[in-house]
Amino acid sequence: MAEDSDHDLLQDRCVNMIARLFNAPIEDGKQAIGAGTVGSSEAIMLAGLAFKRKWQNERKAAGLPYDKPNLVTGANVQVWPFSLDLISSLRTFHAGGSPFTGLLPASSFQLW
């Protein structure tokens, strides 16, 4: 990310701390793989791509189709799902509701 090796070391330490905090499956003596981002939109898009890859690997292992990933979000999401749709072939569905009230139960059933 940066040309400063101290910065890179600090970033790697932070990635490993967060990975272990969330119980990432890391073998003893191994390092977590991660990336630093400037803002939350970049971070959530990287997380979305990682989520997609994990989903595909699980579906492949189970012998199920893995070519049409979906993502269901609340109505209160920001711009990132639309950007993620464009770069990752995810199909995003927005559950009913409003940014102020959150998910409305009756409209959420329309997704099914």
Sequence and secondary structure as in RCSB ss.txt:
>XXXX:A:sequence
MAEDSDHDLLQDRCVNMIARLFNAPIEDGKQAIGAGTVGSSEAIMLAGLAFKRKWQNERKAAGLPYDKPNLVTGA
NVQVWPFSLDLISSLRTFHAGGSPFTGLLPASSFQLW
>XXXX:A:secstr
  S HHHHHHHHHHHHHHHHHTT    TT        SSHHHHHHHHHHHHHHHHHHHHHHTT   S  EEEE T
T  SHHHHHHHHH  EEEE SEETTTEE HHHHGGG 
